Amino acid sequence: MPAAPSDRPRDVIVREIPIELCQFMKFGGMSESGGAAKQAIADGTVRVNGAVETRKRKKLAEGDQVACGGQTLVVRLA
């Protein structure tokens, strides 16, 4: 049985870094809106590089991994 796409980290290409966590989650399709991203972060369900992150404006750098809801996204610079 093939692995589900959410089982593996997915690269998300951004034009510039740093990028704020809530913006990255929305841009990468991890949340439907910025408000939903901020709520997930406030609820403590978002991990950055394996650690729970509660700062919605946390600055991400290239290679950072963001996990939430069974998805993992990796910041990549274009």
C-alpha positions as CSV (number, residue, x, y, z in Angstrom):
1,M,0.0,0.0,0.0
2,P,1.5,3.4,-1.0
3,A,2.2,6.0,1.7
4,A,-0.2,8.9,1.9
5,P,1.3,12.2,0.7
6,S,1.0,13.6,4.2
7,D,3.4,10.9,5.5
8,R,6.4,12.7,4.0
9,P,7.5,16.3,4.4
10,R,6.6,18.5,1.4
11,D,8.8,21.3,0.3
12,V,7.1,24.8,0.0
13,I,9.0,27.3,-2.1
14,V,9.0,30.9,-0.8
15,R,10.4,34.0,-2.5
16,E,12.1,35.4,0.5
17,I,13.0,34.5,4.0
18,P,12.5,35.0,6.9
19,I,8.7,34.3,6.6
20,E,6.3,34.4,9.5
21,L,4.9,31.0,10.7
22,C,1.3,32.0,10.3
23,Q,1.9,33.3,6.7
24,F,3.8,30.1,5.8
25,M,1.1,27.9,7.0
26,K,-1.5,29.7,4.9
27,F,0.8,29.9,1.9
28,G,1.6,26.2,2.1
29,G,-2.0,25.2,2.3
30,M,-1.7,23.9,5.9
31,S,-4.6,26.1,7.0
32,E,-7.5,27.6,5.1
33,S,-6.9,31.1,6.4
34,G,-4.5,33.2,8.4
35,G,-7.0,33.2,11.3
36,A,-7.1,29.4,11.2
37,A,-3.3,29.2,11.2
38,K,-3.1,31.6,14.2
39,Q,-5.7,29.5,16.1
40,A,-3.8,26.3,15.5
41,I,-0.6,28.0,16.7
42,A,-2.4,29.4,19.8
43,D,-3.8,25.9,20.5
44,G,-0.3,24.4,20.7
45,T,-0.9,22.0,17.8
46,V,1.9,23.4,15.6
47,R,5.5,22.1,15.8
48,V,8.6,23.8,14.3
49,N,11.6,21.6,13.9
50,G,10.0,19.1,16.4
51,A,9.2,21.6,19.2
52,V,5.7,23.1,19.9
53,E,5.6,26.7,18.7
54,T,3.1,29.2,20.1
55,R,4.5,32.4,18.5
56,K,2.4,33.2,15.4
57,R,5.0,35.6,14.1
58,K,7.9,33.2,14.6
59,K,10.4,33.9,11.8
60,L,11.2,30.8,9.7
61,A,14.4,30.1,7.8
62,E,15.2,27.8,4.9
63,G,15.1,24.2,5.9
64,D,12.7,24.7,8.9
65,Q,10.0,22.0,9.2
66,V,6.5,22.9,10.2
67,A,4.1,20.1,11.3
68,C,0.4,20.3,12.1
69,G,-2.6,18.1,11.5
70,G,-0.6,15.2,10.0
71,Q,1.2,17.4,7.5
72,T,4.9,18.5,7.5
73,L,6.0,21.4,5.3
74,V,9.7,22.4,4.7
75,V,10.7,26.0,4.0
76,R,12.6,26.2,0.7
77,L,13.9,29.4,-0.9
78,A,13.3,29.9,-4.6
